[in-house]
Amino acid sequence: PVMTVLIQNGTLKKGDTFVCGAVSGRVRLLIGSDGTQIDSVGPGVPAEVIGASATALAGDDFYVMDSDSEARRIAEDRSERMRSKAG
């Protein structure tokens, strides 16, 4: 899955672990607005992120996490809450 993000604070780098809604992953590839591969992206710059475990919903907040296990745990908790609300 490919996600388009607009960074508001900080810098997103290749290799960062993230959580976005009920989806987690690691930035495998960053593609700039001009279609070229980039290593990092700063505030106010849109970029495509490849490396998510699934497709996130439009408008979900994107957060860089310290560890893979923490990102997976948060994504699983959010997914479970969404399932319990749905049925």
N, C-alpha and C positions, 0 to 999 in steps of 0.2 A: 504493500500500500504506500501511496505517496500522499504526504500532507503538506499543504502550503501554510506557512506560519509567518507572522509579522512580529518580530521581536520588539518588546516594549522596554525591558530592562536587562542589562547585562549583555553577555556575548554567548551565542550558541556555537559550540565547536564540534567537529567530527569526533565521535567517540563518546559524547555526553550521553548519559542515561536520562530518560525522560518519562513523564506520565502526562497523558492528555485525555481527560475524561476517564473512561473505563479501559483505556489502552495504554500499554507501556512499551518501551523499546529502547534501542540504542541508535544514535545517529550514525548510520553507515555511510551516507552520502548526502552532501549538501549541494544544491543546485541554485545558483543565483538567478536573479530576474532576467539576466541576459542569456541564460541557458548553459552557462559554463559551471564546471565543478569548482567549489570554493571550500576552504578549510574552516572558516568561521564567518559568522554574520553578527552584526551589532544592531542596536536599537534603530527602529524606523525602516529597516530593510527587509523586504519580503524574501523568502527562500522556500524551496521545496525540500522536505526532509524525507529520506528513505530509510526505513529501519523499524517501523512500527509493527507490532504483533497483529494488528487488525486496523480497520478504518475507523477513525474517530468521527464523532459528530461535528458538524460545522458549528463553530462558536465555542467549542470546548477550550478551556484554559490549558495552556501548555507550560509545564514546569520541569526544570532540570533537577534531578535528584542526585544524592550522594552515592547511592548504591542500587544495583540491579534488584536485589531482594526487596528493598523498600518500595521501589517503583512498582514491582509486580504485586506486592501486598496491597498497596493503595488501589491499583487498577482492579484487582480481584474484589476488594471491598466495595468499590463503586459499582462494579458489574453485578454483584450480589444484591445491592440495594435497588438497582434498576430492575432486576428480575422480580424482587419481592413487591415492588410498586406495581409492576405490570400484571401480576396475577396473584 
